Amino acid sequence: MTIEAPETVEVDTKTVACDGGLEHPRVWLTIGEEGFVECPYCDKKFVLKEGAGHGH
């Protein structure tokens, strides 16, 4: 059985919401200095687009 890789999404803001496609409760996540955050429920990865979230 093959395990599907978690989805990766590029975003423009440091605060993102994930509801796992309604598979889990909506959670709000904050991207830190590392430039990404992963959902603790579904492992979806949110990556901050280059140059975003820095007040430009």
PyMOL commands that set and color helices and strands:
alter all, ss='L'
color gray80, all
select helices_A, chain A and resi 20-22
alter helices_A, ss='H'
color red, helices_A
select strands_A, chain A and resi 8-11+15-18+27-30+36-38+45-48
alter strands_A, ss='S'
color yellow, strands_A
deselect
rebuild
show_as cartoon
